[in-house]
Amino acid sequence: MKIIILDDDAVFAGELYDQISTGCARRDWPLSCRIFSSPQMVLNEDLSDVQVAFLDIDMPEINGIEVACQLRQRYPDIILVFVTAYIQYAPTGYKVNAFRYIMKNQYVKEIDACLDAIQDKLFEDTETLLVELKDSTTEIALKDILYFEGTSYRRVLLHRVSSPGPHLECLGKLGDYEKKLQDKGFVRLHKSFLVNMCYISRLANYQVKLRNGEVLKVSESSYRDICSQYLMWKGSRL
């Protein structure tokens, strides 16, 4: 696992590294870690191979939230873990899709659960779905699926993150894909849409806005259940 630690307290950064290193060793994970004391040093580096960033929040010069915003823009898949002494910063983390918060006075107790969650997340990101096309079958990474759109002729249009168009035309019904993706972070918004919740930026007023700006209708009769499902999924990732 490739990580960075950003904290202006060198002693704490070293202690945090020791805990992470111990946890990784117990799990037989190789660990590569770079420790930074300055936010600007982090922003000047190429971190395209980094999987997880452990960030302090309260720092001079640039705070950890601002650093996280820039990292999220540059590296959409990076896992952001805030390590802070101030719980009041937690709500702000939603802006950058923070993966976890660890309180500095409890980090020894919390780091193992955090590493378990990271393991689940990294495994989840490698999952694929086998889809049947007209003349072939192909594997699609779940994280590359934006949403499925049902049609009236036993075909499903697969909208991908990596390729805005043309869409893949898959054999089968939307309900078939809903069953395959149960408990995989997808929600049925409407008879015509099955959406990857990772890419929902807003759910309100019987509509979903996706990160790419698209707006999809939500079933009025199922709206409360859909909101509840989305909030439970979102809460499970913190």
HUFEN-V773329 format. One record per backbone hydrogen bond with DSSP energy under -1.0 kcal/mol. CO is the residue of the C=O (numbers start at 0). NH is the residue of the N-H. If there is no record, write none. Layout:
BEGIN
co=(CO	CO)
nh=(NH	NH)
END
This chain:
BEGIN
co=(0	1	1	2	3	4	5	8	9	10	11	12	13	14	15	16	17	18	19	20	21	22	23	24	31	33	35	37	38	39	41	46	50	51	52	53	54	56	56	59	62	63	64	65	66	67	68	69	70	74	78	79	79	80	81	83	85	86	89	90	91	92	92	93	99	101	102	105	106	109	110	111	112	113	114	115	116	117	118	119	120	122	123	126	128	130	131	135	137	139	140	141	143	145	146	147	148	153	154	155	156	157	158	158	167	169	172	173	174	175	176	178	180	184	186	188	191	192	192	193	194	195	196	198	201	203	205	206	207	208	208	209	213	215	221	222	223	224	225	226	227	228	229	230	231	233	234)
nh=(31	50	51	33	53	35	55	12	13	14	15	16	17	18	19	20	21	22	23	24	25	26	28	27	2	4	6	41	42	43	44	49	78	3	80	5	82	58	63	61	66	67	68	69	70	71	72	73	74	77	52	98	99	54	101	103	88	89	92	93	94	95	97	96	81	83	105	109	110	113	114	115	116	117	118	119	120	121	122	123	124	125	126	141	139	137	170	132	130	128	143	144	160	195	158	193	156	171	150	169	148	167	145	146	157	155	176	177	178	179	180	181	183	196	194	218	149	188	189	147	186	198	199	210	208	206	217	203	215	200	201	212	209	207	225	226	227	228	229	230	231	232	233	234	235	236	237)
END
